[in-house]
Amino acid sequence: MKTIKGFCFLAVLAVAAACNQPAKQQETTKTDTTATAKPAETQVAADTSNTSDVLKAYIALKDEFIKSDAAGIKTAATDLETKLSGIKGCTETATVAHQITTAADIKAQRDAFLVLSKDVIALVKGAKLKSAPIYVDFCPMADGGKGGYWLSATKPIVNPYFPEHMKECGTVKEQIN
């Protein structure tokens, strides 16, 4: 029983940490999850479900970047922002998604997507979803040569940062699941 409580506690903390939750809110999470085992298990299940929804919305956003459709990107980012808002501790990540919706051009949208991708990758890794494989891809040319990561549901590289000129630039760095 202690092992189950410990696992639930760690899973909730991993999800909260993935969204850069402030320390004060993490302490609240600790208090809430140690009170009884049943609510903690329910919270983990809810966060996993919400994280799955975030992943689906993120993949839809990434696909709009591949199309270079600024209007489609704004719509998908709005959906992702809503999904992120449903996960406790993900307000900063939701704010980054909102920045994509208000960006003046696609370059600014892609710059925000770089930051968003790091947060969503951490969230998905922490949730340990039981789904089809998810790939963490990397393009060394993104972000002015600093490189950029993104998640993909398929193994072949389709680069959301340079879909017009370097669509296949990048490598699979990791497989989640």
Residue pairs with C-beta under 8 A, 6 or more apart in sequence:
1 37
4 37
4 41
5 34
5 37
5 40
8 33
8 37
8 40
8 41
8 43
8 44
9 30
9 33
9 34
9 40
11 44
11 47
11 126
11 127
11 128
12 29
12 33
12 40
12 43
12 44
12 47
13 26
13 29
13 30
14 126
14 127
14 128
15 44
15 47
15 51
15 87
15 89
15 123
15 126
15 127
16 25
16 26
16 29
16 88
16 89
17 26
17 122
17 126
18 119
18 122
18 123
18 124
18 125
18 126
18 127
19 84
19 87
19 89
19 90
19 91
19 92
19 93
19 119
19 122
19 123
20 89
20 92
20 93
20 119
21 29
21 88
21 89
21 90
25 88
25 89
26 89
29 88
29 89
32 39
32 40
32 43
33 39
33 40
33 43
34 40
47 87
47 88
47 127
48 127
48 128
48 129
50 83
50 86
50 87
51 87
51 123
51 124
51 127
51 129
52 127
52 129
52 131
53 83
53 86
54 80
54 83
54 84
54 87
54 90
54 120
54 123
54 124
55 120
55 124
55 129
55 131
55 134
55 151
57 76
57 79
57 80
57 82
57 83
58 80
58 116
58 117
58 120
58 151
59 151
59 152
59 153
60 76
60 79
60 80
61 73
61 76
61 77
61 79
61 80
61 97
61 100
61 113
62 113
62 150
62 151
62 152
62 160
63 76
63 160
64 72
64 73
64 75
64 76
65 73
65 109
65 110
65 113
65 160
65 161
65 163
66 158
66 159
66 160
66 163
66 167
67 163
68 106
68 163
68 164
70 105
70 106
70 109
73 100
73 106
73 109
74 100
74 101
74 109
77 97
77 98
77 100
77 101
77 109
78 97
78 101
80 97
80 116
81 94
81 97
81 98
81 101
84 90
84 91
84 93
84 94
84 97
85 91
85 94
87 123
90 119
90 123
92 119
93 116
93 119
93 120
93 123
96 112
96 115
96 116
96 119
97 112
97 116
99 112
100 109
100 112
100 113
100 116
103 109
103 111
103 112
110 160
110 161
111 143
113 150
113 160
113 161
114 142
114 143
114 148
114 161
117 148
117 149
117 150
117 151
118 149
120 151
121 136
121 149
121 151
124 134
124 151
124 176
125 176
129 176
129 177
130 177
131 177
132 153
132 177
133 155
133 175
133 176
133 177
134 151
134 152
134 153
134 175
134 176
134 177
135 151
135 152
135 153
135 154
135 155
135 172
135 174
135 175
135 176
136 149
136 150
136 151
136 172
136 173
136 174
136 175
136 176
137 149
137 150
137 151
137 152
137 157
137 159
137 170
137 171
137 172
137 173
138 147
138 148
138 149
138 170
138 171
138 173
139 147
139 148
139 150
139 159
139 161
139 162
139 166
139 169
139 170
140 147
140 169
140 170
141 147
141 161
141 162
141 166
141 169
142 148
142 159
142 161
142 162
143 161
148 161
149 173
150 160
150 161
152 158
152 172
155 172
156 168
157 167
157 168
157 169
157 170
157 171
157 172
158 167
158 168
159 166
159 167
159 168
159 169
159 170
162 169
